[in-house]
Amino acid sequence: MTFRQTHLLGIEHLDPQDITAILDLADHYVDLNRSPLKRSDVLAGLTQINMFFENSTRTQASFEIAGKRLGADVMNMAMQTSSVKKGETLIDTALTLNAMHPDLLVVRHPMSGAVNLLAEKVNCAVLNAGDGRHEHPTQALLDALTIRRAKGRLHRLNIAICGDIAHSRVARSNILLLGKMESRIRLIGPPTLMPAGAADWGVEVFDDMKAGLRDVDVVMMLRLQKERMDGGFIPSEREYFHRFGLDAEKLGHARPDAIVMHPGPMNRGVEIDGTIADDINRSVIQEQVEMGVAVRMAAMDLLARNLRRTPEPVHA
């Protein structure tokens, strides 16, 4: 199994072979997580530090469970009460942590590029758990694993990503990953939530759900990221759901066996009808949560193997 990366900062620098290596190993960890004894010792003796500068439930819990199931010593740093709040710079925080010799550093930060900056200052493996509007690589990987297990492949599928594209790092990482795996991507959303130049990304752009969903294999809904909005991007949540929320009538334009996804947390009745979200025949939203643990276990396992082979030098 070949994986040549020393960090997991984004999908952009992964090639299809790297992606496949993570997904194949993650399949193994799905089986482990479904077994009575959900333990491995592949990270025994290694230290994992989770630094979440943004609040998170699913991602932080998923990384913590993943590390513990692999036998790592896991520490969650309370960044809301850390020295960063007292004026310490991100670089000084990184250098302080580096002096403690961690092996895996999981970082979520509201500023795009912050995780890349940290990776330049430490000699451990860094995993990006989401940085600003930049990327959320493990979310795209767990989405890919969910799709591959449901559809039997990632290649040459028609996939619709719907909603708040402009503010979504999940959308960016998925566009990159699914494009590398030769799937056809449609972006659907109001013009106010569609990034400028999106049509130049090798995707199709729609502002009508019925047209955009026609004959797609996968419907990926996105959360309205109101915390990143500083103006009137939508007239009202009620109007947004009427035009861009997923309900049975709109889903009827997709293929009969199309699956429905959402990265969570969901705003029911805004982005997606609750009946659709809970439909066990169409929705794979709970499977996404399950795949998240397995993908993060696989990513940390592969990075730890490379870390043991070639430790990365610290940059002053």
C-alpha positions as CSV (number, residue, x, y, z in Angstrom):
1,M,0.0,0.0,0.0
2,T,1.7,3.2,-1.2
3,F,1.0,6.6,0.5
4,R,3.8,9.1,0.1
5,Q,2.5,12.1,2.0
6,T,4.0,13.3,5.3
7,H,0.9,15.5,6.1
8,L,-2.7,15.5,5.1
9,L,-3.3,19.2,4.5
10,G,-5.8,18.9,1.6
11,I,-6.9,16.9,-1.4
12,E,-5.1,19.1,-3.9
13,H,-1.8,17.3,-3.4
14,L,-3.1,13.8,-3.4
15,D,-3.1,11.7,-6.5
16,P,-5.6,8.9,-7.2
17,Q,-3.2,6.3,-5.9
18,D,-3.0,8.2,-2.5
19,I,-6.8,8.5,-2.3
20,T,-7.3,4.8,-3.1
21,A,-4.7,3.8,-0.5
22,I,-6.6,5.6,2.2
23,L,-10.0,4.3,1.1
24,D,-8.7,0.7,0.9
25,L,-7.2,0.8,4.4
26,A,-10.4,2.5,5.7
27,D,-12.4,-0.4,4.4
28,H,-10.3,-2.6,6.7
29,Y,-11.0,-0.3,9.6
30,V,-14.8,-0.3,8.9
31,D,-14.6,-4.1,9.6
32,L,-12.5,-3.5,12.8
33,N,-15.0,-0.9,14.1
34,R,-17.9,-3.3,13.5
35,S,-16.2,-6.1,15.5
36,P,-16.7,-6.7,19.2
37,L,-13.1,-5.7,20.0
38,K,-12.5,-2.4,18.3
39,R,-8.8,-2.0,19.1
40,S,-5.5,-2.0,17.3
41,D,-2.0,-1.1,18.5
42,V,-0.7,0.5,15.3
43,L,-0.3,3.9,17.0
44,A,0.8,2.5,20.4
45,G,3.5,4.7,21.9
46,L,2.5,7.7,19.7
47,T,0.9,10.9,20.9
48,Q,-2.0,12.6,19.1
49,I,-2.9,16.2,19.9
50,N,-6.2,17.6,18.7
51,M,-6.3,21.4,18.4
52,F,-9.7,22.7,17.5
53,F,-9.8,26.5,17.2
54,E,-13.4,26.2,15.9
55,N,-16.2,24.3,17.7
56,S,-16.8,20.8,16.3
57,T,-18.8,17.8,17.5
58,R,-18.5,15.2,14.7
59,T,-15.0,15.8,13.5
60,Q,-13.3,16.2,16.9
61,A,-15.1,13.2,18.4
62,S,-14.3,11.2,15.2
63,F,-10.6,11.9,15.4
64,E,-10.5,11.2,19.1
65,I,-12.2,7.9,18.8
66,A,-10.0,7.0,15.8
67,G,-6.8,7.7,17.7
68,K,-7.9,5.8,20.8
69,R,-9.0,2.8,18.8
70,L,-5.5,2.7,17.2
71,G,-3.8,2.8,20.6
72,A,-2.5,6.4,20.5
73,D,-2.2,8.7,23.6
74,V,-4.8,11.3,22.7
75,M,-5.0,14.8,24.1
76,N,-7.7,17.4,23.3
77,M,-6.4,21.0,23.8
78,A,-9.0,23.5,25.0
79,M,-8.2,26.2,22.6
80,Q,-10.8,28.6,24.0
81,T,-8.8,28.8,27.2
82,S,-5.3,28.3,25.7
83,S,-2.4,30.8,25.5
84,V,-3.7,31.8,22.0
85,K,-6.5,33.6,23.8
86,K,-3.8,35.4,25.9
87,G,-2.1,36.8,22.8
88,E,0.3,34.0,21.9
89,T,0.8,33.7,18.1
90,L,-0.1,30.5,16.2
91,I,3.6,30.0,15.4
92,D,4.6,30.2,19.1
93,T,1.9,27.7,20.0
94,A,3.2,25.4,17.3
95,L,6.8,25.7,18.5
96,T,5.7,25.0,22.1
97,L,3.8,21.9,21.1
98,N,6.7,20.8,18.9
99,A,8.9,20.8,22.0
100,M,6.6,18.2,23.6
101,H,7.4,15.8,20.7
102,P,3.9,14.9,19.5
103,D,3.5,12.5,16.6
104,L,0.2,13.5,15.1
105,L,-1.3,17.0,15.2
106,V,-5.0,17.4,14.2
107,V,-5.9,21.0,13.6
108,R,-9.2,22.8,12.8
109,H,-8.8,26.6,12.4
110,P,-11.1,29.4,11.1
111,M,-8.4,30.9,8.9
112,S,-7.5,29.5,5.5
113,G,-3.9,28.4,5.4
114,A,-3.3,28.3,9.1
115,V,-2.9,24.5,9.1
116,N,-0.3,24.7,6.3
117,L,1.6,27.3,8.4
118,L,1.6,25.0,11.4
119,A,2.9,22.1,9.3
120,E,6.0,24.1,8.3
121,K,6.9,24.6,12.0
122,V,6.6,21.1,13.5
123,N,8.3,17.8,12.9
124,C,5.2,15.7,13.3
125,A,2.4,14.7,10.9
126,V,-0.3,17.3,10.6
127,L,-3.9,16.5,9.6
128,N,-6.2,19.3,8.5
129,A,-9.6,19.0,10.2
130,G,-10.9,22.1,8.3
131,D,-9.3,25.5,7.7
132,G,-11.5,28.5,6.8
133,R,-12.9,28.2,3.4
134,H,-9.9,26.3,2.2
135,E,-10.3,22.5,2.6
136,H,-11.7,19.7,4.8
137,P,-9.8,16.7,3.3
138,T,-11.0,13.9,5.7
139,Q,-14.6,14.9,5.1
140,A,-14.1,14.5,1.3
141,L,-12.4,11.1,1.9
142,L,-15.2,9.8,4.1
143,D,-17.7,11.0,1.5
144,A,-15.8,9.1,-1.1
145,L,-15.7,6.0,0.9
146,T,-19.4,6.2,1.6
147,I,-20.1,6.7,-2.2
148,R,-17.8,3.8,-3.2
149,R,-19.4,1.4,-0.7
150,A,-22.9,2.4,-1.8
151,K,-22.3,2.5,-5.6
152,G,-19.4,0.1,-5.9
153,R,-17.2,2.7,-7.6
154,L,-16.1,6.3,-7.6
155,H,-15.4,6.7,-11.4
156,R,-17.8,8.1,-13.9
157,L,-20.7,8.9,-11.5
158,N,-22.9,12.0,-11.8
159,I,-22.7,13.8,-8.5
160,A,-24.6,16.9,-7.5
161,I,-23.3,19.2,-4.7
162,C,-26.1,21.5,-3.6
163,G,-26.5,24.6,-1.5
164,D,-23.9,27.0,0.0
165,I,-21.0,26.3,-2.3
166,A,-19.3,29.7,-1.7
167,H,-18.6,29.2,2.0
168,S,-18.0,25.4,2.0
169,R,-14.6,23.9,2.4
170,V,-16.4,20.5,2.2
171,A,-17.5,21.4,-1.4
172,R,-14.0,22.4,-2.4
173,S,-12.4,19.2,-1.1
174,N,-15.1,17.1,-2.7
175,I,-14.8,18.9,-6.1
176,L,-11.0,18.2,-6.0
177,L,-11.3,14.5,-5.0
178,L,-14.2,13.5,-7.2
179,G,-12.7,15.3,-10.2
180,K,-9.5,13.3,-9.6
181,M,-11.5,10.1,-9.7
182,E,-13.2,11.1,-13.0
183,S,-16.7,11.6,-11.7
184,R,-18.9,14.3,-13.3
185,I,-19.8,17.1,-10.8
186,R,-22.7,19.5,-10.8
187,L,-22.9,22.5,-8.5
188,I,-26.4,23.6,-7.7
189,G,-27.3,26.7,-5.7
190,P,-28.4,30.4,-5.8
191,P,-26.0,32.8,-7.6
192,T,-25.4,34.5,-4.3
193,L,-23.9,31.3,-2.9
194,M,-22.0,30.2,-6.0
195,P,-18.3,31.3,-6.1
196,A,-17.2,33.5,-8.9
197,G,-15.6,31.5,-11.7
198,A,-17.1,28.2,-10.5
199,A,-18.0,27.3,-14.1
200,D,-14.2,27.3,-14.9
201,W,-13.6,24.4,-12.4
202,G,-14.5,21.7,-14.7
203,V,-18.0,21.4,-13.2
204,E,-21.5,22.2,-14.4
205,V,-23.3,25.0,-12.6
206,F,-27.1,25.2,-12.1
207,D,-29.4,27.5,-10.2
208,D,-32.4,25.2,-10.6
209,M,-32.6,22.0,-8.5
210,K,-34.8,20.1,-10.8
211,A,-32.5,20.6,-13.8
212,G,-29.4,20.0,-11.8
213,L,-30.6,16.8,-10.2
214,R,-31.7,15.2,-13.4
215,D,-30.3,11.6,-13.6
216,V,-27.6,12.1,-10.9
217,D,-26.3,9.1,-8.9
218,V,-25.4,11.1,-5.7
219,V,-27.1,14.1,-4.1
220,M,-24.8,15.9,-1.7
221,M,-26.5,18.6,0.3
222,L,-24.5,21.3,2.2
223,R,-25.2,23.2,5.3
224,L,-26.0,26.9,5.1
225,Q,-23.0,28.4,6.8
226,K,-24.7,31.4,8.3
227,E,-21.7,32.0,10.6
228,R,-19.6,32.8,7.5
229,M,-22.2,35.1,6.0
230,D,-22.0,38.9,6.4
231,G,-25.0,39.9,4.3
232,G,-28.3,39.0,2.8
233,F,-27.3,35.9,0.8
234,I,-30.8,34.4,0.9
235,P,-34.2,36.1,1.1
236,S,-35.4,33.8,4.0
237,E,-34.9,30.2,5.1
238,R,-38.4,29.4,4.0
239,E,-37.8,30.7,0.5
240,Y,-34.4,28.9,0.4
241,F,-36.0,25.6,1.3
242,H,-38.7,26.1,-1.4
243,R,-36.1,26.6,-4.1
244,F,-33.0,24.7,-3.0
245,G,-34.0,22.4,-0.1
246,L,-34.1,18.7,-0.9
247,D,-37.6,17.2,-0.7
248,A,-39.2,14.2,-2.3
249,E,-40.4,16.1,-5.4
250,K,-36.9,17.5,-6.2
251,L,-35.3,14.1,-5.4
252,G,-37.6,12.5,-7.9
253,H,-35.5,14.0,-10.7
254,A,-32.4,12.1,-9.7
255,R,-31.9,8.4,-10.5
256,P,-34.2,6.0,-8.7
257,D,-31.3,4.6,-6.8
258,A,-29.5,7.9,-6.1
259,I,-28.1,8.3,-2.6
260,V,-28.5,11.4,-0.4
261,M,-25.6,12.8,1.7
262,H,-25.1,15.7,4.1
263,P,-21.9,16.4,6.1
264,G,-23.8,17.7,9.1
265,P,-25.0,19.3,11.2
266,M,-28.2,19.4,9.3
267,N,-30.8,22.2,9.3
268,R,-33.9,20.2,8.8
269,G,-36.5,22.0,6.8
270,V,-33.9,24.4,5.4
271,E,-31.4,22.3,3.4
272,I,-33.2,19.0,3.6
273,D,-36.6,17.6,4.5
274,G,-36.4,15.4,7.6
275,T,-38.3,12.6,5.9
276,I,-35.6,12.4,3.2
277,A,-32.8,12.6,5.7
278,D,-34.2,9.7,7.6
279,D,-35.1,7.5,4.6
280,I,-33.0,4.4,5.1
281,N,-33.4,3.5,1.4
282,R,-31.9,6.7,0.1
283,S,-30.0,8.5,2.9
284,V,-26.5,7.5,3.8
285,I,-26.0,10.3,6.3
286,Q,-25.4,8.0,9.2
287,E,-23.0,5.9,7.1
288,Q,-21.0,9.1,6.5
289,V,-20.5,9.4,10.3
290,E,-19.4,5.8,10.6
291,M,-17.0,6.1,7.6
292,G,-15.5,9.2,9.2
293,V,-13.9,7.2,12.0
294,A,-12.6,4.6,9.6
295,V,-11.1,7.1,7.2
296,R,-9.4,9.1,10.0
297,M,-8.0,5.8,11.4
298,A,-6.6,5.0,7.9
299,A,-5.1,8.5,7.4
300,M,-3.3,8.5,10.8
301,D,-2.1,4.9,10.3
302,L,-0.5,5.8,6.9
303,L,1.0,9.0,8.1
304,A,2.5,7.3,11.1
305,R,4.1,4.7,8.9
306,N,5.8,7.5,6.9
307,L,6.7,9.4,10.0
308,R,8.6,6.4,11.4
309,R,10.5,6.1,8.1
310,T,11.5,9.7,7.5
311,P,11.0,12.2,10.3
312,E,10.5,15.7,8.9
313,P,13.0,18.4,10.0
314,V,11.8,21.4,12.0
315,H,11.9,24.7,10.1
316,A,13.1,27.6,12.3
